[in-house]
Amino acid sequence: MSMAWEENHRRYDLVNAALAEVARTGRPDVPADLAAEINEVFGDFDAFLCDVRRRWYLTFDARLDYLLENPPPDLDRAVADLWRDLDRERPAVRVLLEAHPVRTAVDAHHRDVLLAATGVDQFDLQARTRRVS
């Protein structure tokens, strides 16, 4: 196995371990041993959060592709429902990211792409789905 593959696999396992802990406790706290490993592997907690966001967006985008291939009558509502559904399916991600709401370049890029593809503003979408959820 290559070093890059091993590093990627380690990051994946670490994200899953941290999210499992958040899911178990319902709190956005990561135990000290995991926090130390996060800092070692990602460089810092912010880089870790950026990776969590990126992974969430990848999942959202895969589902959005299907939605765009099979357009519903109300695209705005369907995108909001998709966002809400993913939040409900991955509550640990939501808990973690809501506790650390700093917007990053990943968020800005995704906002631009979503707006161009659907006409839906991601930041407005986030605000609306949080009020309803």
N, C-alpha and C positions, 0 to 999 in steps of 0.2 A: 504494500500500500504506500502511496506517496505521502509526503509530509502534509501537502495541501489537503488531501482527503482526510487524513487523521485530524488535522486542525479543524476542518469543517465539521467532522463528526463530533469532535469534542464540544464545539460551540453548540451544535444541535442538542446534544445531551444535556449541556449546562442550561440552555434555555428551557428545556423540558423539565429539568429538576427544579429550577426556580419557579416555574409556573405551577408545578405540582405542589410546591410548598405554599404558594399564594392560594391555590385552590383549597388546600387542606385547612389553612387558617382563616381564609377570607380576608386577610390583611396583606398589604403590599410590602411587608417586611421580608427581607431575605436573610436567612441565618448567616452568622459571621463566617462559617466555613465556605458557604456558597459565595458570599460577597467577596471573600479573598480570592476564590477561584475565578470569579467574574472579572475582577481587576487584573488577574494574571493573564487570562485568555483574551479578554476584550480590550484591555488597557485601562478602562474605567467603567463606571456604572452607566454613564451617558451613552457610551458606545454600545453597551449591552441593550439599553432601552431602544436605541436606534435599530438594532437588529430585530428586536421583538416587534417594533412597528413595521419594519420591512416585511417580516414574515406574515403579519396580519394583513398587510396590503396585498401581498401575493395571493393569499387565500381569497380575499375579497375580489381581486381582479379576475381570478379564474372563474368565479361565479358570475361576475359581471359580464365576462365574455359570453357565457351561455345566455345570459339575459339579453344581451345585444343581438345575439344570433336569432333569438326568438322574442322579438319586441312585444312587450305588453301594451295595452291601450294607454296606461298612465305610467310612463317611464319614471317620472319623478317619484311617485309613490313606490314603485317597484324597487328603485335604488334605495330608498329609505327603509323599506322592508328588509332588503338584503343586508343593509348595514345593521339593523336591529337584530336580525336573526343571527348574524355572525357574533355580535356582542353577547347574545344569550348563549350561544354554543361555546363561547370561549370567555367565560366570566373572569377567569384569572388574568387574562390579558387586559380586559377592561379595567379591573381593579388596579393592576399595576400601572397602566398608562394614565388612568385618571389621577392617580396619586403623584404622577410625574408628568404634568401637562405641557411641558416645554415643547413648543413646535420646532421642528428641525427641517433641514433641507429635504429629507425624505417626505415629510408632510407637505411641504410646498410643491414638490414635484408631483406627488400623487394628486394634490388638489388641481394642478394645472391639467393633468392628463384626464382626470375624471370630468372636469368642466368641459374640456374639448370633446370628449366622447359622448357626454350625456346632457350637458347644459346644467348639471347639478353642481352647486358649490359645496364642496366637502365640509367647510367650516360651518356653513349654515346647516348642513345635513347633520353634523355631529350635535349641534345645539338642539335641533328639533328632535332627534332620536333620543337624546338624554332626557328631555322633558316628558316624552311619551313612555319610555321604558320603565 
